Amino acid sequence: MLRVLSLISLAFFPFVALANSALVEGESHLSFPLVFFFLVIMLLFARIGAMVEKIGQPAVLGELLFGVVLGILALFPGLGIIENFKVNEFIRDIAEIGVILLLFRTGLESNIGEMKKVGARALVVALVGVVLPFIGGYFVSKFLLPGYDFNVYLFIGATLTATSVGITARVFKDLGVLKTDEAKIVLGAAVIDDVLGLLILAIVSGIVSSGTVSLATVGMLTLKAFLFLAGAIVIGQLLAPRLSQIFSKVHNGFGMKMAIALLFCGAFAYGAEALAGLAPIVGAFAAGLILDPVHFKPFAMPHISSKIRRWIKESGMNDDSKIVEEMHAVANDEEHGHVENYIDQISSFFVPIFFVYTGMQVNLQVFSDPKIVGIALAISAVAFVGKVLCGYSIGGKLNKKLIGFGMVPRGEVGLIFANVGKQIGVVDDQVFAIVVIVVILTTLLTPPILSEIIKRDKK
């Protein structure tokens, strides 16, 4: 990894040094080719960072850490221009597209039907897993960080409510427990957590924007957030099949299917901001939540899916045979995951840029203050305890420790909250660094803890 990083740095240095000299000579504008080149460098750093998957860690952690590394390079002689890239509007917009696509993809992975299936137990786990970290984060940060505005403590509490459904699902899959009752409860609760967390984020952001805190303000913001989410789901489910039917007659290929999916993502993201004053990510998540594979039935099947079904038909094999069942299952997976798979391909450029960009925003000077590091560790402890306790909020013969620790990873969702806080001016460098440490620790420590719990449970 270090060898690859060194080679990239050697190739990268002359271009950036040349651009840096141009800035020194008075040319303040970053040319588009140079910005594009730096985006490619960010993407390369993200891919190198993703190598942490080889040691059982999620790619998001490596992308974040290598973003920090890229930010450190700005301290080296001749590379000061990297500071200009950190505040470049175009790069920030690309990162914003990345986070919108990330939440859209998260919504696509889960649907309302799945949320209903997991039942009351997942709902209880989700509610407790939101309330305890929020209250704990608010009061502990208020005690340890005196002198900050009320909104800062609210934002720290809101950040701790998040659960990364993607990281948890990946860990359970790797450990072979994805189909257990505990895993189903955790994944269902994590999806509900996403919804509740985004609503809390919308409410807290609204309080910050309005500048006032009253029961009426909180009530109005809560009502607005719920009405938008509920309205978006109802209207979206009515529109999606009808629009698909209409546009499939114009063209029933993959391109039109993708255009419809992205139309919903863009329209709902814009609608959340313009109509309800919410973060665009709330709308993007709602768009993903309402789009089911059934809405794309009027379009042509994926090429590989149609081939598999033709092979089954032409082979004359017995439909009851195991191999035919497996082939049908593969074809169904291709059809159901077709849009998600191609959204993944688009996201593979934008989403890593977001995580690297987030890592670049970390002010390393903050880490030289032992007090800040100590506060980050204390808030991380609250983040762990609040989620672990939610596993004990339900009865039955379940591995409650597994459920609790399964809810711990903050991952990409915590970083999204931190970025929103920074954009609206609530989160300063110190608080941002604290949140990043919380995300790193909850993401880094949870997989080995879950692995140990499962190993002991199997004995």
N, C-alpha and C positions, 0 to 999 in steps of 0.2 A: 504493500500500500504506500509506504514512504517513498519507494522508488518511483512509482507512478506519479505521486504528488510532486516529486522533485522534477521529473521530466516536464510536467505541465507548467510548473513554476518557471522553468527555464524558457519554455516557449512563450509564456505569458508575460514575463518580465520586460523584454525589449519593447513590446507594443505599448504596455502601460507606462513604461518609463518615457517613451516618445511622446505619448499623450500628456504625461505629467509636465514635460518640458514645454509643451505648447501652452499649457495653462499658466505656467510660470511666466511665459513671455506675454501674457495678457489675453489669450483667447479663452474666454470663460465658458463657451458653449461646447457641450459634448456632442460630437457628430453622431448621427444615427448608426453608421457602420461600427463605430467604437462601442456604442451602447449595446448593439446586437452582439458584438464580439464578447463583451463582458457577460451578457446573458448566457452565452454558450459556456463560458468559463464557470459560471455559477452552476450550470447544469452538469458539467463535468465533475465539479466538486461534490455535487449532490449524489452522482452515481458512485463516486469513490466512497462517500460516506455510507452509501447503502450496503457496502461490504460488511457492515456490522451484523447483517443478517446471518453471516457465517458463524457468528458466535451466539446466535439465538436472540439477538436484539432486533427490534423493529427498525425499518429503514429510516423512519422519521427521526429517530434519535441521531443516527449518523449524519443525516442531512442538516440537522440543527447544529451539531458539533462542528461540522466542516464549514458551515456558515460563519461560526465564531472564528474558525481558523482563517477564513478569507478576510474577515474583519481585522484580524491581528496583522495581516500583511500590510495594512495601511500604515502601520507604525514603522515599517522599514524604509530606508532612504530611497527616494525615487518612486515610491508606490503610494504617495499621499493622495493621488487622484482617486483612490478607492473610496475616500471619504465623500467625494462628489457623487460616486455611484450610489452610495447609501441613501442619498436624499434625492436621487433622480426621479422625476415624476413618472416617466415611462416605465422604469423598472418597478416602481411601486404599483403602478396600474396592472402590470403583468402579474405581480404577486397577488393583487386583489382578485384578478380573474382566477388565479389558482385556488384561492380559498373559496370562491363561489362555486367552482367546479367540484371542489372537495366535498362541500356540504350537499351539493346536488347528488353526487355519487353516494354519499352516506344515506340520503333519502331514498335513492333507488334500491339500495341494498335491503332496506326495511320497508314494510308496508303496513297499512292500517290493520289488515287482516291478521298479520303476525302479532301485532301489538294486542289484539283482542284474544288471541289464542293463549298467550302466556298467563293471562288471568290475573287474579287479585294479588297473588304472592309477588309477582314481578312488580306490580304497581306499588305495593307496600315497601319493597326493597328500594325502588326508585325514589319514592317520597322521602323515606328516612335518609337515603343516600344523598339527597339534595339539601334537606333541612339541617342535618347535623353539621356537615362541612361549611355550609353558609354561615350558620350562627357561630360556629367555632372560629372560622376564618375571620369573621367580622370582629369579634371580641378580642381574640389573640393578637391580631394585627393592630387593633386600637391600643392595646396594652403595650405592645413592643415597639410601635411606631407612633409615639405621641406627636401631636402638632400637625398632623396631616388633616386634610379636609375630610368630612364625613363621607363624601363620595368615593374616596380612595379605599376606605375600609369596606364599603359596599362592594366595590369592584373586586377586591381580593376575595371576599366571601363568595361572590358570584363565580369567580374563576375556579374555586375549589369544588363547585358543584358538578363540574364536567366529568364525564367518563368516556374514554376512547373505546367505542364499540369495536373498531377495527383491530386495535392491538389485542384486546381481550379475546376476540374471535380467533385471531391468528395463534395465540398461545394455546387456547383450548384445542384447536385443530391439530397443532403440532404434537400435543400431549395425548391425542386420541380420546378426548372426553367431550367432544362437541355435541354428542347426542344424549348426554346425561341430563337428568332433571335440573341439576345445579347449573349446567351450562345454559340451558334454555331460559332459566330464570334470570341469570346474569345478563345474557344477551338481550332478552326482552326488557329488563330493567334499564340497561344501558341505552337502548333506543328511546325509552320514555324519558330517561335522564337528558338525552340530547334535546328533546322537545321542551322539557321543563327548563333546562339550562339556557336555551335560546330565548325562552320567554323571560326568564330572569334578566338575561343580558339586555333584552329589549327594554324592560322596565327600568333597570339601573341606568342605561344609556339615556332614556327619556328623562329621568330625574336629573341627570347631569346637564342635559340640554336645556331643560326648563329652569334650572337653577333654584327650584323650590322643592321642599319635601313636606307634603301634607297628605292626610288620608285621602282627600279628594283627588290629588295629583296621582298618587299611587294607584287608586282605584280606577281612574280614567285610563292610565297607561296600561294597566293590567287588562281592562276591558278591551282596549284597542288592540292589544297583542292577541288576545284570545279570539276576538272577532275576525281579525285578519287571517289567523291560522285556520279557524273553522270555515270562514268564508272561502278561503283559497282552496281548501280541500273539497268543499261541496261544489264550487263552481268548476274547479279543475276536473273533477270526476265526471261532471256533466259535459264539459267541453272536449276533453281528451278523445273519447271514442268518436265524437262527431267530426272533429277536425281531422283525425286520422282517416276516417271514411272519405271525407271530401278530398284531401290532398293525395291520398293513395290513388285516386282516379286520374290525377295529373301525372303522377309518377310513383310507381309502387316499389322503387328500389331503395337501397340502403341510404343513399344521399338524402332523400326526402324524409326518411324515418329519423335520421340524425337531426335534420333541420327542425322537425317538429319537436323533438326532445329538447334541443337547445333553445327553441322559441319559448317553450314553457319555462325553462330555467331563467332565461333573460327577462321575460315578461314578469315573472313572479318576483325576481330579485329587484327589478325596478319598481314594481308595485309596492313591495314592502317598504321601500324608502320613500316613494312619492306619495302613496296613499295613507300609510300608517305611521310614517316616521321611524320605521324599524331598520335595523341593519339589513343590507341586501342578502346576507347569508341566511337569514330567517326565511325569506322568500324562496331562495334556491333550495333549501331543505324541504320546504313545503311542496315545491314542484316535483322533487324526486320522490316524495312520499306518495303522491297521487298517481304517478305513472306506473302502471302495471303492464306486464307483457301482453295481457289481453287487449290493451288499447292499441297494440301494433299489429293485430291479426290481419287487417286488410292489406298489409304490405307483404311483399315477397319474403319467403323464408330465407334464412342465411344459406349460402351456397353449400356449405358442408352438411347442414341439416337435411336439405333436399336430396343431396347425394346419398346420405345414409339411408333415408327412407326409400329411395329408388333401389338401392342395393338389397334392402330387405324384401321388397316386392319382387324383384327379379330373381332373387336366390331361391324363392319357393320354400324357404325354411319355415318350420313350425313356429307359429307365433308364441307358443308356450315355452319354447326353448330359452335357456338362460342367456345365450349369446344375443338372441333377438331382443330380449328384455333390456339387456345392457345397451344395445345399439339404440333402442328407442329412448332410453334414459339419456344417452349422450346427445341425441338429436333434440330432446326436450330442453336439456341444459343449454344447448347452443341457441335455441329459439328464445328461451326465457332470459338468457344473459346477453343477448346480442347487443342491445343498446348499451348496457353497462360495460361490455368489453370494449366497445369503440369509444365510449366516454373515457375509459381508462387510457386509451391510446392518446387522446387529446390531453388528458390530465398529466400524462407522463412528462410533458414539457412544463406545463404551468404550475402544477402542485409542488414539485421539488424546488422550483424557484421561490415559492412562498416560504418554505422552511429554511432555505439557505438565507434568504433575505431577512427572515426573523432572527436567525443566528447572528447575522452581520450587525443587527441593531443593538446587540448586547454591549454595554460599556464595561470593558474589562477592568477599568480603574475601580469600579464599585467592588470587585472581588478582593481588592487589597484591604478592604475594611473588614476586620474580623467580626465586628458587630453585625454587619449586614449578612454575612455568611451564617452567623449564629441565628439570626432572625429567620433566615430562609430555612434552616434546619428545623427550627421550632414550628414554623408554618407547615413544613413538609410532614412533620409528625401529626399535626392536626388533620392534614389531608389524608394520611393513612388511617388514623383512628376513626374519623368520621365515616369513611367508607366501610372499614372492617366491621364496625358496629351494626351497619345496616344489614349485614348478613345474618345477624342474630335477631332480626325483627320479625321473623316468620317462624312458625312451628313446623312440626313434621320431622321425619327421620332423614334429614338432609345434612350434607357437609357444610355447615354454616360458615366455617372459616374459609372454605373454598369460594363460597358466594361473596363473602366480604372482601377478600383480597382480589377477586375477579373484577370488582368494581373500582379498584384503586387507580389504574393507569389513567393519567390525564391526556398525555400524548398531544395530538394535533388540536383537539378541542380546547385545551388549556391555552395553547399558543394563539389560537384564534381570538379568545377572550382578551389575552394580553395585548394583541395588536389593535383590537378595537379600542381598548382603553387608552393606548398610546395615541391613536389617531384623534380621539376626541379630547385629548389633553389632560386626562385624569392620571394616567400612569407615567411617572418620571423614570429616569434611568435606574434608580435604586429599586423601586417597586417592580419594574420590568425584569431586572436581574433576579429578584427574589422569585418571581413567578417562573422564570426559565429554570431556576434550580429545582423548584418544586416539580415541574414537568419532567426534568431529567431524572430526578430521584424516583418518582413514582413510576416512570416508564422503565428505568434501568433495573430497579430492585424487584418489581412485581413478577416477571417471568420465572426467575429462579425460585422465588418463594412459592409460587403456584406449583411448580414442578416438584418441590419437596413435599408439599401438602398432598399432592396426588400420589406420589410414591409411597408415602406413609399410609394413605387410605387403601392402597392396593395390597398392603402386607397382611 
